[in-house]
């Protein structure tokens, strides 16, 4: 979330920058400033009364030593009255502070200067493209038909076990899924990331820390009896490892990678355009997370983009990298690059990764700070994460783009992991 000092000092700047995200912040910002003024006024009164009470309390001891008991008793009575006033002010401050916090968390993160205004995906900026678009035969099949033909993923069995959007991977389909996970993890470790294996259930504090709560509560599966949430991405537990921590600057950057299943309700998002593997309620993903020094976070973002690009290149799928416009960027992000791969049978681009810099927005919610050696003051870190990669649409692209008469050819880099060259 935005810091209160920033809102106090840069009201007009915040309002103007958030227009890039098509967000009208003026009413909320002014409400925050009014609540902050009330809170500070209460605090000044409380501090003044506390100082007066401390002064009188010191006098009581002097009066008793001088055997001026009546005056000491009168002073003691005065402290009781002051305590009541202080308690009343503290009680008054609680709802003000709660409302102030609730208003601040309604404000999205400020977009980076490179983020352009826009109204939707059509306004995103294509940064670069790569890979060769395959030439398929006229009888080429979309992946939802290929998986039936080769019996590698079973949607009907998933419906029997759970419901729509929870497929069962079978045989070579399961081995391909496992191969991709292992390949992505191995490449991440080679790039200097430390592998983590976090829980897939998180508490409310973790959901709040990375910005999923309260913004995306309706998109998360909730385990009501324990008040836990199934994670929508490994970003949530991995980033929250550093919640309520003050790190040393020599510990930065911290680079973690994790594989987890991910769970998303995706309410209201079903239709022909999300057929097959294009959108699921449960899917596998490998996530990279960095906790960085603020001065170097955009270097880290470029490094993460390069890492994800190396993965899609290795898989030999046509891809493009787009920088999201203000309308498409998330509530919490300052800048996001999406990776899309070309689905030859569907003849459209499929998003397989988002790589984002949240600057200090998540860190402020997480209370994750760092301190330079020798400094007394701590500062907020910057947090970043990216999919490296999300599997369903990568699988869809591999199946569709590599279909031949003989079967579906595996990218060469995966063969040591799958143990086979073709799905046939």
Beta strands, then each sheet from edge to edge (+ up, - down):
strand 1: 125-130
strand 2: 153-154
strand 3: 168-169
strand 4: 194-196
strand 5: 201-202
strand 6: 222-223
strand 7: 228-230
strand 8: 246-248
strand 9: 254-263
strand 10: 282-292
strand 11: 319-323
strand 12: 335-343
strand 13: 348-357
strand 14: 369-371
strand 15: 379-380
strand 16: 382-390
strand 17: 408-409
strand 18: 422-423
sheet 1: 1+ 11- 12+ 13- 16+ 10- 9+ 4+
sheet 2: 2+ 3-
sheet 3: 5+ 7- 6+
sheet 4: 8+ 14+ 15-
sheet 5: 17+ 18-
end
